[in-house]
Amino acid sequence: MSDIPALHGPLPLTDGSALSEDGLAAAYPWPDRNVWVRAMMVTTLDGAAAGYDGLSGSVSSDADQLVFNAVRRHADAVLIGAGTLRAEQYTPMRAKPEDQQQRSADGQRPAPVLAVVSGSLNLPWDLPVWRESTHRPLVLTSAHADPGQLAIAGKHATVVTLQDITPTTIVTALTERGLTRIVCEGGPRLLRDLVAATLVDEADITLSPVFAGTAHSPTTAALAQVSTFRLGHVLQGDGALMMRYLADR
Ligand SMILES: NC(=O)c1ccc[n+]([C@@H]2O[C@H](COP(=O)([O-])OP(=O)(O)OC[C@H]3O[C@@H](n4cnc5c(N)ncnc54)[C@H](OP(=O)(O)O)[C@@H]3O)[C@@H](O)[C@H]2O)c1
């Protein structure tokens, strides 16, 4: 008889829409670790990270948005690549008043800090996210960046210059500032680099029940080897599956 891999029955699926906001946040606990990096992404049935308009919102859903908010709710930093900021309309980073009390009890800043990685510093400086976030956003860039662009960036954000922009220097720059609960909201390039450097501890991935084509989905360089994660939980809502995966190490 040939070896047949063990197949398991349906996973216990929880109806995500039935969970309260607090229940959802509790499903995404921050481990008691010095540094924890989680990734949050939505993908379509055909593996696209963006829909017809090049944005993730067009392949998302209300249930995915609930989980998105729960995943970032008690984070210290929301980390994104410049491509994501250029594409997506990031709104000011604030926390609800009721969360601020909990954050303060946990020794956290009142709201997550936005951290944007950019070599070019070609960023949409007119977005309200720069001036209306609770905390001044961070821009992580190269020490060799154009001086004129550095000067412009400094008017809108706290600029952190790194000798080399690598996943390790990015995460170190955040942790040195006490930002140890990090949620990377993409995009695919930044996420790929963090995974390649084995810096992603948790991947919170939503599978949306749509096909979108991949023409507007960014591609990334192949990893030298696959990086394996183990399933933590699956939630469902709006026909989407919200999966929490943990690094297999
Ligand atoms: N499905 C989802 O959940 C999801 C999530 C986020 C984004 N998206 C979509 O993904 C697309 C953007 O993704 P992307 O992969 O193209 O962009 P990305 O990863 O957000 O950003 C890439 C940019 O980040 C900067 N960067 C990242 N690593 C760097 C490094 N090591 N050194 C220097 N600069 C570095 C560079 O900025 P500069 O060019 O400024 O130098 C680079 O061009 C958009 O269409 C967005 O809507 C989807």
The ligand as an SDF file (V2000), in Angstrom:
LIG
                    3D

 48 52  0  0  0  0  0  0  0  0999 V2000
   -2.8420   41.9880    0.0480 N   0  0  0  0  0  0  0  0  0  0  0  0
   -2.3980   42.7000    1.0550 C   0  0  0  0  0  0  0  0  0  0  0  0
   -2.6920   42.4020    2.2160 O   0  0  0  0  0  0  0  0  0  0  0  0
   -1.4960   43.8760    0.7810 C   0  0  0  0  0  0  0  0  0  0  0  0
   -0.8250   44.4670    1.8330 C   0  0  0  0  0  0  0  0  0  0  0  0
    0.0100   45.5460    1.5520 C   0  0  0  0  0  0  0  0  0  0  0  0
    0.1640   45.9800    0.2520 C   0  0  0  0  0  0  0  0  0  0  0  0
   -0.5310   45.3740   -0.7330 N   0  0  0  0  0  0  0  0  0  0  0  0
   -0.3770   45.8160   -2.1170 C   0  0  0  0  0  0  0  0  0  0  0  0
    0.9560   45.5440   -2.4890 O   0  0  0  0  0  0  0  0  0  0  0  0
    1.4450   46.5700   -3.3550 C   0  0  0  0  0  0  0  0  0  0  0  0
    2.7180   47.1590   -2.7840 C   0  0  0  0  0  0  0  0  0  0  0  0
    3.5750   46.1170   -2.4470 O   0  0  0  0  0  0  0  0  0  0  0  0
    5.1180   46.0870   -2.8600 P   0  0  0  0  0  0  0  0  0  0  0  0
    5.6410   44.7320   -2.5390 O   0  0  0  0  0  0  0  0  0  0  0  0
    5.2360   46.5940   -4.2360 O   0  0  0  0  0  0  0  0  0  0  0  0
    5.6890   47.1920   -1.9090 O   0  0  0  0  0  0  0  0  0  0  0  0
    6.1640   47.2920   -0.3720 P   0  0  0  0  0  0  0  0  0  0  0  0
    6.8180   46.0610    0.1200 O   0  0  0  0  0  0  0  0  0  0  0  0
    5.0500   47.8770    0.4250 O   0  0  0  0  0  0  0  0  0  0  0  0
    7.2160   48.4440   -0.5560 O   0  0  0  0  0  0  0  0  0  0  0  0
    8.3800   48.2540   -1.3180 C   0  0  0  0  0  0  0  0  0  0  0  0
    9.1780   49.5040   -1.1270 C   0  0  0  0  0  0  0  0  0  0  0  0
    9.6040   49.5870    0.2260 O   0  0  0  0  0  0  0  0  0  0  0  0
   10.9110   50.0980    0.2730 C   0  0  0  0  0  0  0  0  0  0  0  0
   11.7910   49.0200    0.7410 N   0  0  0  0  0  0  0  0  0  0  0  0
   11.4120   47.8120    1.2010 C   0  0  0  0  0  0  0  0  0  0  0  0
   12.4950   47.1060    1.5650 N   0  0  0  0  0  0  0  0  0  0  0  0
   13.5650   47.8860    1.3170 C   0  0  0  0  0  0  0  0  0  0  0  0
   14.9470   47.7200    1.4750 C   0  0  0  0  0  0  0  0  0  0  0  0
   15.4740   46.6040    1.9920 N   0  0  0  0  0  0  0  0  0  0  0  0
   15.7600   48.7180    1.0810 N   0  0  0  0  0  0  0  0  0  0  0  0
   15.2390   49.8530    0.5710 C   0  0  0  0  0  0  0  0  0  0  0  0
   13.9200   50.0730    0.4140 N   0  0  0  0  0  0  0  0  0  0  0  0
   13.0960   49.0870    0.7950 C   0  0  0  0  0  0  0  0  0  0  0  0
   11.2430   50.5440   -1.1430 C   0  0  0  0  0  0  0  0  0  0  0  0
   10.7400   51.8670   -1.1920 O   0  0  0  0  0  0  0  0  0  0  0  0
   11.2490   53.0080   -2.1920 P   0  0  0  0  0  0  0  0  0  0  0  0
   10.7710   52.5960   -3.5380 O   0  0  0  0  0  0  0  0  0  0  0  0
   10.6000   54.2600   -1.6680 O   0  0  0  0  0  0  0  0  0  0  0  0
   12.7400   53.0370   -2.0890 O   0  0  0  0  0  0  0  0  0  0  0  0
   10.4400   49.5810   -1.9700 C   0  0  0  0  0  0  0  0  0  0  0  0
   10.1670   50.0470   -3.2650 O   0  0  0  0  0  0  0  0  0  0  0  0
    0.3150   47.5390   -3.5150 C   0  0  0  0  0  0  0  0  0  0  0  0
   -0.3970   47.1840   -4.6710 O   0  0  0  0  0  0  0  0  0  0  0  0
   -0.5420   47.3000   -2.3100 C   0  0  0  0  0  0  0  0  0  0  0  0
   -1.8650   47.6580   -2.5270 O   0  0  0  0  0  0  0  0  0  0  0  0
   -1.3520   44.3170   -0.5060 C   0  0  0  0  0  0  0  0  0  0  0  0
  1  2  1  0
  2  3  2  0
  2  4  1  0
  4  5  1  0
  4 48  2  0
  5  6  2  0
  6  7  1  0
  7  8  2  0
  8  9  1  0
  8 48  1  0
  9 10  1  0
  9 46  1  0
 10 11  1  0
 11 12  1  0
 11 44  1  0
 12 13  1  0
 13 14  1  0
 14 15  2  0
 14 16  1  0
 14 17  1  0
 17 18  1  0
 18 19  2  0
 18 20  1  0
 18 21  1  0
 21 22  1  0
 22 23  1  0
 23 24  1  0
 23 42  1  0
 24 25  1  0
 25 26  1  0
 25 36  1  0
 26 27  1  0
 26 35  1  0
 27 28  2  0
 28 29  1  0
 29 30  1  0
 29 35  2  0
 30 31  1  0
 30 32  2  0
 32 33  1  0
 33 34  2  0
 34 35  1  0
 36 37  1  0
 36 42  1  0
 37 38  1  0
 38 39  2  0
 38 40  1  0
 38 41  1  0
 42 43  1  0
 44 45  1  0
 44 46  1  0
 46 47  1  0
M  CHG  2   8   1  16  -1
M  END
$$$$
